[in-house]
Amino acid sequence: MTLQEAIAARHSVRQYIEKPIEEEIIKRLNEEIALCNQEGELHIQLVTNEPKAFAGGMAKYGKFRGVSNYLAMVGPKWADEAIGYYGERLVLLAQTLGLNSCWVGLSFRKQPDHYTIANGEKLHCVISLGYGANQGVQHPMRPMYQFVIVNGSMMWRQRDVVLPDWFKRGMDAVLRAPTAVNQQKFFFELIFNHIVAAYARFSLIGYSKMDLGIAKYHFEVGAGKENFNWQK
């Protein structure tokens, strides 16, 4: 399975079967976690065979069941966007390896004995991992033009604009990205032929910068990093 196929196949899954993750898959995940931590200056950790985080009332309220493996998304307090970007990189890798996943902001209990948080860091969220009892469902897809800026103007004001195919592929991937309660609080701007900027919008519930990081990784996969550069 390619990353593009993983984007299309991957949906949030909250119920899991009692099947341990194989050692070879754990090894591959830990290798990628090490790379993500190095590149993103993060402290992400894989926790396995630990059911307590999802054993309480909050997990039941969130309709989670059978979760005993998760990514502890630890990093500097300011690193929300990086947490989203590198977390989704791990989520899509997990999908290619046959695992299901779900980003979790509140519906779990912290278990500090199972991961390390250094000074200046925090646990931003966790990501459940495992073999799903189902494959989840695609969240509703909103029109692309609601999230695109071209030449400084929202695209809904100029729908006759012809967008490059790579940009449209990137936005299709963006619209499939998981976000907190499907809020999708972001804009992507085509500035010049091959320059793209992405912005987080204000959100009452938070998580918009983390969501932006997730969406930016999806855009890179869908558009192809060789086709554009992010605005500096």
ABEGO torsion letter per residue (X at the ends): XBAAAAAAABBBBABBBBBBBBAAAAAAAAAAAAAAAAAAGBABBBBBGBAAAAABAAAAAAGBBGBABBBBBBBBAAAAAAAAAAAAAAAAAAAAAGBBBBBBAABBBBBAAABBBBBGBBBABBBBBEBBABAEBBBBBBBAAAABBBGGBBAAABAABBBBAAAAAAAAAAAABBBBGGAGBBBBBBABAABBBBBBBBBAAEGAAAAAAAAAAAAAAAAEAAABBBBX
